Every structure is written in C-alpha cells, then in structure tokens.
C-alpha cells in the first residue's frame, strides 16, 4: 500500500457471524469504521425526512413511547412482506448511502489511509452502492459456518431452532457470500483467533 494511497474496505457477514465483534476490534486498533446500521438509525431519527415518510406509510403503531421508531416491530412487519420491505428500503437506503459518502470524505480529509465500512447486506446491495459511487478496494467477510450461526442466534435472541433457521435463510447463504469477498475474517473459533485473523489481513493490505 503506497503512502499516499487510501483504501476503502467493505466489511460484511451474515446474521450472528460476529461482525459486531470484528468491527469493535477494528475500531480499538485505531481504524475508522463507518457502521451502516448506526447510519440507518441516524437517518430515521425523530423529525428527519425519512422518519416522517416511514410513519406516513406504517402508521404511529410502530413508534415507541418516546416517538422513536420501534425497529424490532418494524422489522417484524416487513420480514415476510416484500412490498413493504421494498418501500422501506426505497426511503432509507438512498439517505444511508449519502451519509456513508459524507463519512468517507470526512475520514479522507482527516488523513485516514484505511477506512472500513460495515454493511451487513453489502453483497446484496453492491450494485446500488456502485450507482451511488460507493466502491470498495476490497470486501472482507466475517465468517462463521451455518451451524454456528444457528447456535449463536438461539443463544443471543432466545430463538427456537426454527426461528433461527428462518432468519438465516432469509439472507444470502454465508458460503455463497465467500465467492464475492477478497478476504475472510475467520470467526469460527475463539476471540484470540479472530483478533489474529484481523491483524493478519490488515497487515497484508498495508504491506501490499
């Protein structure tokens, strides 16, 4: 990696593969990381344009007592409804992409040479991202196998086996995602192993 070069890394994974843990470790190592989930929360804050549009479509029953959107309730509404999911995405996604670009430019101006962007469904929305001129030098996948995903999801969310499998099957298969990624962060073992995998991949890209 040349001294003047800036690398934008897309970080993705599947549900319960450990992407939150990997993102935290990357931040702790001092690298800027833009979390698309946090950006998604920003753009739907009370009285933001996206907030008003969502309430107009889904009604006030999706609001918490403090008027914030109940993300879990909204998620359950759109989970099995492709039409409503599409409507929500059309409201939220363009605003997320705009905000992500703003953050990337901010970190570039600060002199950051390695910038990570954490997007859970990066592979699925890659074409949309490219239309918005968001491109990645590499895509890294946080990997755990499907059985691990199921067990972690059951433990984390108190899901039944059936509920966990249903959630996982609603996303692209983790083995399929491997085909679209440049590097793998192996999160199949313990935290020490995961940290070593992160350090190895960061070291390799810096040395290129």
N, C-alpha and C positions, 0 to 999 in steps of 0.2 A: 504494500500500500504506500503510494508516494506521499510525501509530506503534505503536499497541497491538496491531496485527494480527499473527498468526502464520500463516505459510504452510507447508504440508506439500507437498513436491514429490516425486512418484513418478518415479524415473528408470529407464528400461528401454531395451532394444535387442535385437539378435539376436546370435547367436554370431559373433564376430570383427568386430563393427561398431565396437569401440573403446570400449566402456563403461568398462573399467578405467582407460583413459587419462583419460576425461572425469571420472570420479569422483576421480581423483588431483588433477586441476586444480581441481576444486571445493573439495576439502579445502585445497589450497595457498592458495586465496583466502580461507580462514578460515571457511568454512561447514561446519556439522556434516553428516556424511553417514553414514547407517546402511547398512552393506553386508550384505544378506540372506545372501550366500554365507558371510561371516565368522560371522554369527549361526548359520547352519546348522552350521558347524564347532564352535561353542561347545556347541550342544545335544547333539552326539553325542560329546563328549569322554569318555574312559575313565571308566566307572562312573556316568555320567549315566543317568537312566532310559531315554532314547531309545537310548543305546548298548546297554544290556542287551537291550532289545526287538529291536533290529536283529540282534544276534549270535544271539539265540534263533531268529530266522527264517532268517537267511542262513548261520549257522554260523561257526566260527572261521577258515575258509579265507579270509575277507575281511579278516583282520587282518594288519597289518604286524608286524615283529619286536618293535616297541615297544608292541604291542597296540592302537595306533590303527587306525581303520578305513581301509582302502585305498580311497579314494574313487574312484580310477580303475577298480579292479577291480569295485567295487560298481556303478559307472555302466555298465560293460560288461554286467553281469548283467541289469540292469533295462532296458537300452536297447531290446531287442526283446521284452520281456515285460511286457505291460500290467498283468497281475495283480500281479506282484511290484513293479512301479513304483508301483501304487496302494497296496499295503501299506506300502511305504517312506514314501510321501507322507503317509499317514494317521498314521504315527508321528511324522514330523519336522515337518510343516507347522504343526500347532497350537502346538507349542513355539516354532517360529520366530516366529509371529505374536505370541505372548505376549511374547517377548523384544523384538521390534521395538517393541511398545507401551510397554514399560518404558523403552527408549532414547528414544523420542519424548518421553515425560513428563520424563525426566531433562534433555533439552535445553531443553524448555519452561521448566523450573524455573530453568535457568541463564540464561534471558532470550533465548534464540535466537529470532529472528524468521523465519528462513528455514531450514527443516530438509529435507534431502534423504534419501530412502530409495531405495537402489539394489536393485531386484528384477528379475532377468533375465526372469522369466516373468510380469511384473506383469499384463499384459493377460489372460493365460490364467487367472490365479488371482484376478482382481479381485473376483469375486462372493464368493469365500471370505474375502478380506480385509475386505470390507464387512460380512460376517456377524460378523467378529471386531471390528467397529467401527474398522477402519483405513481411513480415507478420505483422499483427496488433493485438494488445491485445484487442482492441475494435474498432468498427466502429460507428461513430456518424453521424447522418443525420441532415442537416439543412432543416427544413420542412416549407413549405407554401403550401396551397392547390392549386389545378389546376386553379381555377378561379383567385386566387391572382397572380399566375404565369403569366396568360394571361394579366391581367391588368397592372402588373409591366413591362412586356416586351413591351407592347404597349406604355407605358409612357416613358420607358428608351430608346427604339430603334426606336420610331415612327413607329412601325409596324402596319399594319392593323390587324384586329381580325384574319383573315385567315392566315396571315403570322405568327402571334404569336402562333396560334394553331398548325401550321405545324412544327414550331421549337420545340415546347414542345412534340409533338407526335413523333418526331424523336428520342427522348430519352426514356429510361425506365420510366414507369409511377411512379410518386412520391409515390403513395400509395403502389405500388409493392416494391419499394426500402425499405420501412419501415420494411419489413419482414426480411431483411438481416442485419439490424443495431441493435446495442446494446443499443444505447441511441438516444434520439431525442432532438435537439435544436429547440424549438418552435419559429418560426419567423412569426407567423400569426398576431401578434398584434403590439405594439409599441416597440421602441428601449429599453426602461426600462425593459419591459417584456422579451425581447430577452437576455439582459445582465443577468437578474436574472436566466434565463434558463441555460445560460452558466456557471454561478457561481455555481449553484446547481449541475450540472453534474461534474464539476471539483472538487468540494468539496467532492462529493460522491466517486469518484475514488481515491482521495488522502486518504480518510478515510478507504478505504477497507483494 
